[in-house]
Amino acid sequence: MIREAGNTQNPSLLVLREKGYDLWIEPDEEEESEFTDWRAEKDGRQFSATDPNALLGLVAMQEWRGDNWQLKKSEPSISDELFEAAYPDEE
């Protein structure tokens, strides 16, 4: 089992770099955190996330689904299905 944690962040960045993405961090001047926005860009497509694992996930989604990655009306809401299965109504 692999779980999101501190030790998965650098491997996510390595994958992105090996895929040819330019990577950088944009600090948030108003927040106390050292950096808050992880960025990647390739072929004019830009990605932004709060951590490297999420950044890799967004890149993977766009690579798989293309520029029309948004949920289509004909597609099921998997998150709703999973929540309903995990928290069934008590009737």
mmCIF file as gemmi writes it, N, C-alpha and C atoms, coordinates in Angstrom:
data_model
loop_
_atom_site.group_PDB
_atom_site.id
_atom_site.type_symbol
_atom_site.label_atom_id
_atom_site.label_alt_id
_atom_site.label_comp_id
_atom_site.label_asym_id
_atom_site.label_entity_id
_atom_site.label_seq_id
_atom_site.pdbx_PDB_ins_code
_atom_site.Cartn_x
_atom_site.Cartn_y
_atom_site.Cartn_z
_atom_site.occupancy
_atom_site.B_iso_or_equiv
_atom_site.pdbx_formal_charge
_atom_site.auth_seq_id
_atom_site.auth_asym_id
_atom_site.pdbx_PDB_model_num
ATOM 1 N N . MET Axp A 1 ? 0.845 -1.179 0 1 0 ? 1 A 1
ATOM 2 C CA . MET Axp A 1 ? 0 0 0 1 0 ? 1 A 1
ATOM 3 C C . MET Axp A 1 ? 0.887 1.238 0 1 0 ? 1 A 1
ATOM 4 N N . ILE Axp A 2 ? 0.521 2.21 -0.789 1 0 ? 2 A 1
ATOM 5 C CA . ILE Axp A 2 ? 1.204 3.497 -0.779 1 0 ? 2 A 1
ATOM 6 C C . ILE Axp A 2 ? 0.204 4.53 -0.278 1 0 ? 2 A 1
ATOM 7 N N . ARG Axp A 3 ? 0.681 5.441 0.569 1 0 ? 3 A 1
ATOM 8 C CA . ARG Axp A 3 ? -0.19 6.461 1.143 1 0 ? 3 A 1
ATOM 9 C C . ARG Axp A 3 ? 0.493 7.813 1.015 1 0 ? 3 A 1
ATOM 10 N N . GLU Axp A 4 ? -0.294 8.818 0.755 1 0 ? 4 A 1
ATOM 11 C CA . GLU Axp A 4 ? 0.249 10.17 0.657 1 0 ? 4 A 1
ATOM 12 C C . GLU Axp A 4 ? 0.903 10.553 1.975 1 0 ? 4 A 1
ATOM 13 N N . ALA Axp A 5 ? 2.149 10.971 1.882 1 0 ? 5 A 1
ATOM 14 C CA . ALA Axp A 5 ? 2.92 11.386 3.055 1 0 ? 5 A 1
ATOM 15 C C . ALA Axp A 5 ? 4.113 12.186 2.568 1 0 ? 5 A 1
ATOM 16 N N . GLY Axp A 6 ? 4.889 12.669 3.499 1 0 ? 6 A 1
ATOM 17 C CA . GLY Axp A 6 ? 6.067 13.456 3.141 1 0 ? 6 A 1
ATOM 18 C C . GLY Axp A 6 ? 7.041 12.72 2.25 1 0 ? 6 A 1
ATOM 19 N N . ASN Axp A 7 ? 7.124 11.391 2.43 1 0 ? 7 A 1
ATOM 20 C CA . ASN Axp A 7 ? 8.095 10.628 1.636 1 0 ? 7 A 1
ATOM 21 C C . ASN Axp A 7 ? 7.612 10.323 0.221 1 0 ? 7 A 1
ATOM 22 N N . THR Axp A 8 ? 6.414 10.759 -0.138 1 0 ? 8 A 1
ATOM 23 C CA . THR Axp A 8 ? 5.937 10.564 -1.516 1 0 ? 8 A 1
ATOM 24 C C . THR Axp A 8 ? 6.058 11.84 -2.353 1 0 ? 8 A 1
ATOM 25 N N . GLN Axp A 9 ? 6.356 12.954 -1.707 1 0 ? 9 A 1
ATOM 26 C CA . GLN Axp A 9 ? 6.386 14.218 -2.44 1 0 ? 9 A 1
ATOM 27 C C . GLN Axp A 9 ? 7.537 14.296 -3.436 1 0 ? 9 A 1
ATOM 28 N N . ASN Axp A 10 ? 8.738 13.995 -3.009 1 0 ? 10 A 1
ATOM 29 C CA . ASN Axp A 10 ? 9.867 14.079 -3.943 1 0 ? 10 A 1
ATOM 30 C C . ASN Axp A 10 ? 9.745 13.073 -5.093 1 0 ? 10 A 1
ATOM 31 N N . PRO Axp A 11 ? 9.328 11.828 -4.835 1 0 ? 11 A 1
ATOM 32 C CA . PRO Axp A 11 ? 9.111 10.933 -5.977 1 0 ? 11 A 1
ATOM 33 C C . PRO Axp A 11 ? 8.079 11.476 -6.977 1 0 ? 11 A 1
ATOM 34 N N . SER Axp A 12 ? 7.032 12.153 -6.489 1 0 ? 12 A 1
ATOM 35 C CA . SER Axp A 12 ? 6.058 12.77 -7.398 1 0 ? 12 A 1
ATOM 36 C C . SER Axp A 12 ? 6.726 13.833 -8.253 1 0 ? 12 A 1
ATOM 37 N N . LEU Axp A 13 ? 7.585 14.638 -7.645 1 0 ? 13 A 1
ATOM 38 C CA . LEU Axp A 13 ? 8.301 15.669 -8.39 1 0 ? 13 A 1
ATOM 39 C C . LEU Axp A 13 ? 9.27 15.052 -9.392 1 0 ? 13 A 1
ATOM 40 N N . LEU Axp A 14 ? 9.909 13.954 -9.016 1 0 ? 14 A 1
ATOM 41 C CA . LEU Axp A 14 ? 10.807 13.261 -9.935 1 0 ? 14 A 1
ATOM 42 C C . LEU Axp A 14 ? 10.054 12.757 -11.164 1 0 ? 14 A 1
ATOM 43 N N . VAL Axp A 15 ? 8.87 12.197 -10.949 1 0 ? 15 A 1
ATOM 44 C CA . VAL Axp A 15 ? 8.06 11.717 -12.071 1 0 ? 15 A 1
ATOM 45 C C . VAL Axp A 15 ? 7.717 12.875 -12.999 1 0 ? 15 A 1
ATOM 46 N N . LEU Axp A 16 ? 7.279 13.986 -12.421 1 0 ? 16 A 1
ATOM 47 C CA . LEU Axp A 16 ? 6.922 15.139 -13.239 1 0 ? 16 A 1
ATOM 48 C C . LEU Axp A 16 ? 8.117 15.654 -14.033 1 0 ? 16 A 1
ATOM 49 N N . ARG Axp A 17 ? 9.256 15.731 -13.391 1 0 ? 17 A 1
ATOM 50 C CA . ARG Axp A 17 ? 10.46 16.206 -14.097 1 0 ? 17 A 1
ATOM 51 C C . ARG Axp A 17 ? 10.841 15.223 -15.212 1 0 ? 17 A 1
ATOM 52 N N . GLU Axp A 18 ? 10.765 13.926 -14.939 1 0 ? 18 A 1
ATOM 53 C CA . GLU Axp A 18 ? 11.097 12.926 -15.957 1 0 ? 18 A 1
ATOM 54 C C . GLU Axp A 18 ? 10.116 12.967 -17.125 1 0 ? 18 A 1
ATOM 55 N N . LYS Axp A 19 ? 8.88 13.404 -16.871 1 0 ? 19 A 1
ATOM 56 C CA . LYS Axp A 19 ? 7.895 13.555 -17.938 1 0 ? 19 A 1
ATOM 57 C C . LYS Axp A 19 ? 8.115 14.84 -18.73 1 0 ? 19 A 1
ATOM 58 N N . GLY Axp A 20 ? 9.069 15.661 -18.298 1 0 ? 20 A 1
ATOM 59 C CA . GLY Axp A 20 ? 9.407 16.862 -19.041 1 0 ? 20 A 1
ATOM 60 C C . GLY Axp A 20 ? 8.732 18.133 -18.568 1 0 ? 20 A 1
ATOM 61 N N . TYR Axp A 21 ? 8.127 18.121 -17.384 1 0 ? 21 A 1
ATOM 62 C CA . TYR Axp A 21 ? 7.465 19.311 -16.862 1 0 ? 21 A 1
ATOM 63 C C . TYR Axp A 21 ? 8.466 20.238 -16.196 1 0 ? 21 A 1
ATOM 64 N N . ASP Axp A 22 ? 8.296 21.549 -16.427 1 0 ? 22 A 1
ATOM 65 C CA . ASP Axp A 22 ? 9.022 22.557 -15.671 1 0 ? 22 A 1
ATOM 66 C C . ASP Axp A 22 ? 8.303 22.718 -14.34 1 0 ? 22 A 1
ATOM 67 N N . LEU Axp A 23 ? 9.07 22.777 -13.26 1 0 ? 23 A 1
ATOM 68 C CA . LEU Axp A 23 ? 8.489 22.83 -11.916 1 0 ? 23 A 1
ATOM 69 C C . LEU Axp A 23 ? 8.96 24.074 -11.181 1 0 ? 23 A 1
ATOM 70 N N . TRP Axp A 24 ? 8.077 24.641 -10.373 1 0 ? 24 A 1
ATOM 71 C CA . TRP Axp A 24 ? 8.469 25.738 -9.498 1 0 ? 24 A 1
ATOM 72 C C . TRP Axp A 24 ? 7.444 25.892 -8.376 1 0 ? 24 A 1
ATOM 73 N N . ILE Axp A 25 ? 7.827 26.677 -7.382 1 0 ? 25 A 1
ATOM 74 C CA . ILE Axp A 25 ? 6.97 26.983 -6.229 1 0 ? 25 A 1
ATOM 75 C C . ILE Axp A 25 ? 6.683 28.475 -6.254 1 0 ? 25 A 1
ATOM 76 N N . GLU Axp A 26 ? 5.433 28.838 -6.013 1 0 ? 26 A 1
ATOM 77 C CA . GLU Axp A 26 ? 5.061 30.239 -5.894 1 0 ? 26 A 1
ATOM 78 C C . GLU Axp A 26 ? 4.702 30.507 -4.444 1 0 ? 26 A 1
ATOM 79 N N . PRO Axp A 27 ? 5.519 31.287 -3.744 1 0 ? 27 A 1
ATOM 80 C CA . PRO Axp A 27 ? 5.215 31.598 -2.345 1 0 ? 27 A 1
ATOM 81 C C . PRO Axp A 27 ? 3.973 32.478 -2.238 1 0 ? 27 A 1
ATOM 82 N N . ASP Axp A 28 ? 3.258 32.3 -1.157 1 0 ? 28 A 1
ATOM 83 C CA . ASP Axp A 28 ? 2.099 33.133 -0.869 1 0 ? 28 A 1
ATOM 84 C C . ASP Axp A 28 ? 2.55 34.219 0.104 1 0 ? 28 A 1
ATOM 85 N N . GLU Axp A 29 ? 2.592 35.431 -0.365 1 0 ? 29 A 1
ATOM 86 C CA . GLU Axp A 29 ? 3.111 36.539 0.438 1 0 ? 29 A 1
ATOM 87 C C . GLU Axp A 29 ? 2.259 36.813 1.67 1 0 ? 29 A 1
ATOM 88 N N . GLU Axp A 30 ? 0.974 36.468 1.629 1 0 ? 30 A 1
ATOM 89 C CA . GLU Axp A 30 ? 0.082 36.775 2.735 1 0 ? 30 A 1
ATOM 90 C C . GLU Axp A 30 ? 0.012 35.67 3.784 1 0 ? 30 A 1
ATOM 91 N N . GLU Axp A 31 ? 0.489 34.497 3.47 1 0 ? 31 A 1
ATOM 92 C CA . GLU Axp A 31 ? 0.425 33.37 4.395 1 0 ? 31 A 1
ATOM 93 C C . GLU Axp A 31 ? 1.752 33.196 5.107 1 0 ? 31 A 1
ATOM 94 N N . GLU Axp A 32 ? 1.707 32.554 6.267 1 0 ? 32 A 1
ATOM 95 C CA . GLU Axp A 32 ? 2.927 32.315 7.024 1 0 ? 32 A 1
ATOM 96 C C . GLU Axp A 32 ? 3.701 31.107 6.519 1 0 ? 32 A 1
ATOM 97 N N . SER Axp A 33 ? 3.069 30.243 5.73 1 0 ? 33 A 1
ATOM 98 C CA . SER Axp A 33 ? 3.755 29.053 5.246 1 0 ? 33 A 1
ATOM 99 C C . SER Axp A 33 ? 4.872 29.443 4.287 1 0 ? 33 A 1
ATOM 100 N N . GLU Axp A 34 ? 5.893 28.621 4.239 1 0 ? 34 A 1
ATOM 101 C CA . GLU Axp A 34 ? 7.06 28.903 3.411 1 0 ? 34 A 1
ATOM 102 C C . GLU Axp A 34 ? 6.709 28.926 1.923 1 0 ? 34 A 1
ATOM 103 N N . PHE Axp A 35 ? 5.887 27.974 1.485 1 0 ? 35 A 1
ATOM 104 C CA . PHE Axp A 35 ? 5.401 27.95 0.111 1 0 ? 35 A 1
ATOM 105 C C . PHE Axp A 35 ? 4.073 27.231 0.1 1 0 ? 35 A 1
ATOM 106 N N . THR Axp A 36 ? 3.192 27.673 -0.779 1 0 ? 36 A 1
ATOM 107 C CA . THR Axp A 36 ? 1.845 27.113 -0.768 1 0 ? 36 A 1
ATOM 108 C C . THR Axp A 36 ? 1.373 26.635 -2.125 1 0 ? 36 A 1
ATOM 109 N N . ASP Axp A 37 ? 2.04 27.03 -3.191 1 0 ? 37 A 1
ATOM 110 C CA . ASP Axp A 37 ? 1.527 26.697 -4.512 1 0 ? 37 A 1
ATOM 111 C C . ASP Axp A 37 ? 2.608 26.018 -5.342 1 0 ? 37 A 1
ATOM 112 N N . TRP Axp A 38 ? 2.402 24.74 -5.642 1 0 ? 38 A 1
ATOM 113 C CA . TRP Axp A 38 ? 3.325 23.965 -6.472 1 0 ? 38 A 1
ATOM 114 C C . TRP Axp A 38 ? 2.841 24.069 -7.907 1 0 ? 38 A 1
ATOM 115 N N . ARG Axp A 39 ? 3.75 24.351 -8.834 1 0 ? 39 A 1
ATOM 116 C CA . ARG Axp A 39 ? 3.375 24.563 -10.234 1 0 ? 39 A 1
ATOM 117 C C . ARG Axp A 39 ? 4.151 23.639 -11.162 1 0 ? 39 A 1
ATOM 118 N N . ALA Axp A 40 ? 3.505 23.296 -12.271 1 0 ? 40 A 1
ATOM 119 C CA . ALA Axp A 40 ? 4.14 22.516 -13.337 1 0 ? 40 A 1
ATOM 120 C C . ALA Axp A 40 ? 3.632 23.059 -14.664 1 0 ? 40 A 1
ATOM 121 N N . GLU Axp A 41 ? 4.502 23.017 -15.677 1 0 ? 41 A 1
ATOM 122 C CA . GLU Axp A 41 ? 4.103 23.467 -17.006 1 0 ? 41 A 1
ATOM 123 C C . GLU Axp A 41 ? 4.822 22.64 -18.062 1 0 ? 41 A 1
ATOM 124 N N . LYS Axp A 42 ? 4.068 22.326 -19.113 1 0 ? 42 A 1
ATOM 125 C CA . LYS Axp A 42 ? 4.626 21.623 -20.27 1 0 ? 42 A 1
ATOM 126 C C . LYS Axp A 42 ? 3.708 21.886 -21.454 1 0 ? 42 A 1
ATOM 127 N N . ASP Axp A 43 ? 4.292 22.163 -22.599 1 0 ? 43 A 1
ATOM 128 C CA . ASP Axp A 43 ? 3.529 22.372 -23.833 1 0 ? 43 A 1
ATOM 129 C C . ASP Axp A 43 ? 2.419 23.418 -23.66 1 0 ? 43 A 1
ATOM 130 N N . GLY Axp A 44 ? 2.693 24.456 -22.879 1 0 ? 44 A 1
ATOM 131 C CA . GLY Axp A 44 ? 1.713 25.518 -22.69 1 0 ? 44 A 1
ATOM 132 C C . GLY Axp A 44 ? 0.619 25.215 -21.693 1 0 ? 44 A 1
ATOM 133 N N . ARG Axp A 45 ? 0.62 24.033 -21.114 1 0 ? 45 A 1
ATOM 134 C CA . ARG Axp A 45 ? -0.384 23.667 -20.114 1 0 ? 45 A 1
ATOM 135 C C . ARG Axp A 45 ? 0.203 23.874 -18.722 1 0 ? 45 A 1
ATOM 136 N N . GLN Axp A 46 ? -0.509 24.614 -17.891 1 0 ? 46 A 1
ATOM 137 C CA . GLN Axp A 46 ? -0.045 24.89 -16.54 1 0 ? 46 A 1
ATOM 138 C C . GLN Axp A 46 ? -0.926 24.187 -15.527 1 0 ? 46 A 1
ATOM 139 N N . PHE Axp A 47 ? -0.29 23.739 -14.458 1 0 ? 47 A 1
ATOM 140 C CA . PHE Axp A 47 ? -0.969 23.031 -13.375 1 0 ? 47 A 1
ATOM 141 C C . PHE Axp A 47 ? -0.572 23.664 -12.057 1 0 ? 47 A 1
ATOM 142 N N . SER Axp A 48 ? -1.489 23.695 -11.108 1 0 ? 48 A 1
ATOM 143 C CA . SER Axp A 48 ? -1.244 24.294 -9.809 1 0 ? 48 A 1
ATOM 144 C C . SER Axp A 48 ? -1.92 23.443 -8.739 1 0 ? 48 A 1
ATOM 145 N N . ALA Axp A 49 ? -1.199 23.17 -7.646 1 0 ? 49 A 1
ATOM 146 C CA . ALA Axp A 49 ? -1.757 22.365 -6.564 1 0 ? 49 A 1
ATOM 147 C C . ALA Axp A 49 ? -1.099 22.753 -5.245 1 0 ? 49 A 1
ATOM 148 N N . THR Axp A 50 ? -1.676 22.268 -4.158 1 0 ? 50 A 1
ATOM 149 C CA . THR Axp A 50 ? -1.159 22.594 -2.83 1 0 ? 50 A 1
ATOM 150 C C . THR Axp A 50 ? -0.036 21.68 -2.387 1 0 ? 50 A 1
ATOM 151 N N . ASP Axp A 51 ? 0.203 20.586 -3.113 1 0 ? 51 A 1
ATOM 152 C CA . ASP Axp A 51 ? 1.322 19.706 -2.788 1 0 ? 51 A 1
ATOM 153 C C . ASP Axp A 51 ? 1.722 18.909 -4.029 1 0 ? 51 A 1
ATOM 154 N N . PRO Axp A 52 ? 2.935 18.359 -4.034 1 0 ? 52 A 1
ATOM 155 C CA . PRO Axp A 52 ? 3.422 17.638 -5.216 1 0 ? 52 A 1
ATOM 156 C C . PRO Axp A 52 ? 2.577 16.43 -5.612 1 0 ? 52 A 1
ATOM 157 N N . ASN Axp A 53 ? 2 15.729 -4.648 1 0 ? 53 A 1
ATOM 158 C CA . ASN Axp A 53 ? 1.18 14.564 -4.981 1 0 ? 53 A 1
ATOM 159 C C . ASN Axp A 53 ? -0.077 14.973 -5.739 1 0 ? 53 A 1
ATOM 160 N N . ALA Axp A 54 ? -0.713 16.036 -5.284 1 0 ? 54 A 1
ATOM 161 C CA . ALA Axp A 54 ? -1.896 16.541 -5.984 1 0 ? 54 A 1
ATOM 162 C C . ALA Axp A 54 ? -1.516 17.066 -7.361 1 0 ? 54 A 1
ATOM 163 N N . LEU Axp A 55 ? -0.356 17.693 -7.47 1 0 ? 55 A 1
ATOM 164 C CA . LEU Axp A 55 ? 0.118 18.196 -8.753 1 0 ? 55 A 1
ATOM 165 C C . LEU Axp A 55 ? 0.269 17.057 -9.756 1 0 ? 55 A 1
ATOM 166 N N . LEU Axp A 56 ? 0.885 15.975 -9.325 1 0 ? 56 A 1
ATOM 167 C CA . LEU Axp A 56 ? 1.028 14.806 -10.201 1 0 ? 56 A 1
ATOM 168 C C . LEU Axp A 56 ? -0.341 14.238 -10.571 1 0 ? 56 A 1
ATOM 169 N N . GLY Axp A 57 ? -1.269 14.237 -9.632 1 0 ? 57 A 1
ATOM 170 C CA . GLY Axp A 57 ? -2.619 13.749 -9.923 1 0 ? 57 A 1
ATOM 171 C C . GLY Axp A 57 ? -3.327 14.574 -10.977 1 0 ? 57 A 1
ATOM 172 N N . LEU Axp A 58 ? -3.192 15.895 -10.906 1 0 ? 58 A 1
ATOM 173 C CA . LEU Axp A 58 ? -3.807 16.759 -11.915 1 0 ? 58 A 1
ATOM 174 C C . LEU Axp A 58 ? -3.192 16.533 -13.288 1 0 ? 58 A 1
ATOM 175 N N . VAL Axp A 59 ? -1.876 16.396 -13.32 1 0 ? 59 A 1
ATOM 176 C CA . VAL Axp A 59 ? -1.192 16.125 -14.59 1 0 ? 59 A 1
ATOM 177 C C . VAL Axp A 59 ? -1.674 14.793 -15.162 1 0 ? 59 A 1
ATOM 178 N N . ALA Axp A 60 ? -1.747 13.773 -14.317 1 0 ? 60 A 1
ATOM 179 C CA . ALA Axp A 60 ? -2.198 12.455 -14.78 1 0 ? 60 A 1
ATOM 180 C C . ALA Axp A 60 ? -3.627 12.524 -15.314 1 0 ? 60 A 1
ATOM 181 N N . MET Axp A 61 ? -4.502 13.272 -14.635 1 0 ? 61 A 1
ATOM 182 C CA . MET Axp A 61 ? -5.884 13.394 -15.091 1 0 ? 61 A 1
ATOM 183 C C . MET Axp A 61 ? -5.944 14.059 -16.459 1 0 ? 61 A 1
ATOM 184 N N . GLN Axp A 62 ? -5.183 15.14 -16.638 1 0 ? 62 A 1
ATOM 185 C CA . GLN Axp A 62 ? -5.199 15.822 -17.926 1 0 ? 62 A 1
ATOM 186 C C . GLN Axp A 62 ? -4.588 14.953 -19.019 1 0 ? 62 A 1
ATOM 187 N N . GLU Axp A 63 ? -3.524 14.251 -18.708 1 0 ? 63 A 1
ATOM 188 C CA . GLU Axp A 63 ? -2.91 13.368 -19.708 1 0 ? 63 A 1
ATOM 189 C C . GLU Axp A 63 ? -3.867 12.252 -20.113 1 0 ? 63 A 1
ATOM 190 N N . TRP Axp A 64 ? -4.643 11.748 -19.199 1 0 ? 64 A 1
ATOM 191 C CA . TRP Axp A 64 ? -5.563 10.641 -19.478 1 0 ? 64 A 1
ATOM 192 C C . TRP Axp A 64 ? -6.83 11.125 -20.174 1 0 ? 64 A 1
ATOM 193 N N . ARG Axp A 65 ? -7.422 12.229 -19.652 1 0 ? 65 A 1
ATOM 194 C CA . ARG Axp A 65 ? -8.72 12.696 -20.154 1 0 ? 65 A 1
ATOM 195 C C . ARG Axp A 65 ? -8.608 13.802 -21.188 1 0 ? 65 A 1
ATOM 196 N N . GLY Axp A 66 ? -7.432 14.38 -21.335 1 0 ? 66 A 1
ATOM 197 C CA . GLY Axp A 66 ? -7.243 15.447 -22.316 1 0 ? 66 A 1
ATOM 198 C C . GLY Axp A 66 ? -7.728 16.798 -21.813 1 0 ? 66 A 1
ATOM 199 N N . ASP Axp A 67 ? -7.836 17.739 -22.755 1 0 ? 67 A 1
ATOM 200 C CA . ASP Axp A 67 ? -8.237 19.094 -22.388 1 0 ? 67 A 1
ATOM 201 C C . ASP Axp A 67 ? -9.687 19.181 -21.928 1 0 ? 67 A 1
ATOM 202 N N . ASN Axp A 68 ? -10.494 18.207 -22.272 1 0 ? 68 A 1
ATOM 203 C CA . ASN Axp A 68 ? -11.889 18.159 -21.811 1 0 ? 68 A 1
ATOM 204 C C . ASN Axp A 68 ? -12.005 17.208 -20.624 1 0 ? 68 A 1
ATOM 205 N N . TRP Axp A 69 ? -11.219 17.474 -19.594 1 0 ? 69 A 1
ATOM 206 C CA . TRP Axp A 69 ? -11.12 16.585 -18.435 1 0 ? 69 A 1
ATOM 207 C C . TRP Axp A 69 ? -12.32 16.68 -17.501 1 0 ? 69 A 1
ATOM 208 N N . GLN Axp A 70 ? -13.123 17.753 -17.63 1 0 ? 70 A 1
ATOM 209 C CA . GLN Axp A 70 ? -14.233 17.958 -16.709 1 0 ? 70 A 1
ATOM 210 C C . GLN Axp A 70 ? -15.258 16.823 -16.786 1 0 ? 70 A 1
ATOM 211 N N . LEU Axp A 71 ? -15.975 16.639 -15.681 1 0 ? 71 A 1
ATOM 212 C CA . LEU Axp A 71 ? -17.024 15.625 -15.609 1 0 ? 71 A 1
ATOM 213 C C . LEU Axp A 71 ? -18.096 15.92 -16.644 1 0 ? 71 A 1
ATOM 214 N N . LYS Axp A 72 ? -18.486 14.898 -17.365 1 0 ? 72 A 1
ATOM 215 C CA . LYS Axp A 72 ? -19.538 15.025 -18.364 1 0 ? 72 A 1
ATOM 216 C C . LYS Axp A 72 ? -20.873 14.589 -17.759 1 0 ? 72 A 1
ATOM 217 N N . LYS Axp A 73 ? -21.956 15.128 -18.279 1 0 ? 73 A 1
ATOM 218 C CA . LYS Axp A 73 ? -23.284 14.817 -17.735 1 0 ? 73 A 1
ATOM 219 C C . LYS Axp A 73 ? -23.572 13.322 -17.749 1 0 ? 73 A 1
ATOM 220 N N . SER Axp A 74 ? -23.033 12.611 -18.714 1 0 ? 74 A 1
ATOM 221 C CA . SER Axp A 74 ? -23.306 11.18 -18.848 1 0 ? 74 A 1
ATOM 222 C C . SER Axp A 74 ? -22.469 10.324 -17.888 1 0 ? 74 A 1
ATOM 223 N N . GLU Axp A 75 ? -21.512 10.935 -17.191 1 0 ? 75 A 1
ATOM 224 C CA . GLU Axp A 75 ? -20.63 10.168 -16.309 1 0 ? 75 A 1
ATOM 225 C C . GLU Axp A 75 ? -21.169 10.135 -14.883 1 0 ? 75 A 1
ATOM 226 N N . PRO Axp A 76 ? -20.978 9.021 -14.2 1 0 ? 76 A 1
ATOM 227 C CA . PRO Axp A 76 ? -21.46 8.922 -12.822 1 0 ? 76 A 1
ATOM 228 C C . PRO Axp A 76 ? -20.568 9.714 -11.865 1 0 ? 76 A 1
ATOM 229 N N . SER Axp A 77 ? -21.132 10.091 -10.733 1 0 ? 77 A 1
ATOM 230 C CA . SER Axp A 77 ? -20.36 10.735 -9.674 1 0 ? 77 A 1
ATOM 231 C C . SER Axp A 77 ? -19.798 9.634 -8.773 1 0 ? 77 A 1
ATOM 232 N N . ILE Axp A 78 ? -18.573 9.246 -9.029 1 0 ? 78 A 1
ATOM 233 C CA . ILE Axp A 78 ? -17.941 8.165 -8.263 1 0 ? 78 A 1
ATOM 234 C C . ILE Axp A 78 ? -17.81 8.555 -6.797 1 0 ? 78 A 1
ATOM 235 N N . SER Axp A 79 ? -17.491 9.825 -6.519 1 0 ? 79 A 1
ATOM 236 C CA . SER Axp A 79 ? -17.352 10.238 -5.122 1 0 ? 79 A 1
ATOM 237 C C . SER Axp A 79 ? -18.674 10.065 -4.382 1 0 ? 79 A 1
ATOM 238 N N . ASP Axp A 80 ? -19.8 10.402 -5.014 1 0 ? 80 A 1
ATOM 239 C CA . ASP Axp A 80 ? -21.105 10.178 -4.377 1 0 ? 80 A 1
ATOM 240 C C . ASP Axp A 80 ? -21.326 8.694 -4.105 1 0 ? 80 A 1
ATOM 241 N N . GLU Axp A 81 ? -20.994 7.845 -5.084 1 0 ? 81 A 1
ATOM 242 C CA . GLU Axp A 81 ? -21.162 6.4 -4.905 1 0 ? 81 A 1
ATOM 243 C C . GLU Axp A 81 ? -20.346 5.89 -3.718 1 0 ? 81 A 1
ATOM 244 N N . LEU Axp A 82 ? -19.102 6.353 -3.62 1 0 ? 82 A 1
ATOM 245 C CA . LEU Axp A 82 ? -18.224 5.886 -2.539 1 0 ? 82 A 1
ATOM 246 C C . LEU Axp A 82 ? -18.709 6.362 -1.178 1 0 ? 82 A 1
ATOM 247 N N . PHE Axp A 83 ? -19.16 7.625 -1.087 1 0 ? 83 A 1
ATOM 248 C CA . PHE Axp A 83 ? -19.679 8.124 0.186 1 0 ? 83 A 1
ATOM 249 C C . PHE Axp A 83 ? -20.95 7.4 0.59 1 0 ? 83 A 1
ATOM 250 N N . GLU Axp A 84 ? -21.828 7.136 -0.379 1 0 ? 84 A 1
ATOM 251 C CA . GLU Axp A 84 ? -23.064 6.411 -0.078 1 0 ? 84 A 1
ATOM 252 C C . GLU Axp A 84 ? -22.763 4.995 0.41 1 0 ? 84 A 1
ATOM 253 N N . ALA Axp A 85 ? -21.736 4.366 -0.166 1 0 ? 85 A 1
ATOM 254 C CA . ALA Axp A 85 ? -21.378 3.017 0.266 1 0 ? 85 A 1
ATOM 255 C C . ALA Axp A 85 ? -20.732 3.038 1.657 1 0 ? 85 A 1
ATOM 256 N N . ALA Axp A 86 ? -19.937 4.052 1.934 1 0 ? 86 A 1
ATOM 257 C CA . ALA Axp A 86 ? -19.253 4.144 3.229 1 0 ? 86 A 1
ATOM 258 C C . ALA Axp A 86 ? -20.184 4.587 4.344 1 0 ? 86 A 1
ATOM 259 N N . TYR Axp A 87 ? -21.166 5.429 4.013 1 0 ? 87 A 1
ATOM 260 C CA . TYR Axp A 87 ? -22.083 5.972 5.006 1 0 ? 87 A 1
ATOM 261 C C . TYR Axp A 87 ? -23.527 5.753 4.571 1 0 ? 87 A 1
ATOM 262 N N . PRO Axp A 88 ? -23.975 4.489 4.608 1 0 ? 88 A 1
ATOM 263 C CA . PRO Axp A 88 ? -25.357 4.202 4.165 1 0 ? 88 A 1
ATOM 264 C C . PRO Axp A 88 ? -26.367 4.844 5.114 1 0 ? 88 A 1
ATOM 265 N N . ASP Axp A 89 ? -27.511 5.202 4.541 1 0 ? 89 A 1
ATOM 266 C CA . ASP Axp A 89 ? -28.587 5.775 5.356 1 0 ? 89 A 1
ATOM 267 C C . ASP Axp A 89 ? -29.045 4.764 6.389 1 0 ? 89 A 1
ATOM 268 N N . GLU Axp A 90 ? -29.322 5.247 7.572 1 0 ? 90 A 1
ATOM 269 C CA . GLU Axp A 90 ? -29.823 4.39 8.656 1 0 ? 90 A 1
ATOM 270 C C . GLU Axp A 90 ? -31.343 4.451 8.629 1 0 ? 90 A 1
ATOM 271 N N . GLU Axp A 91 ? -31.954 3.541 7.913 1 0 ? 91 A 1
ATOM 272 C CA . GLU Axp A 91 ? -33.42 3.55 7.827 1 0 ? 91 A 1
ATOM 273 C C . GLU Axp A 91 ? -33.99 2.363 8.519 1 0 ? 91 A 1
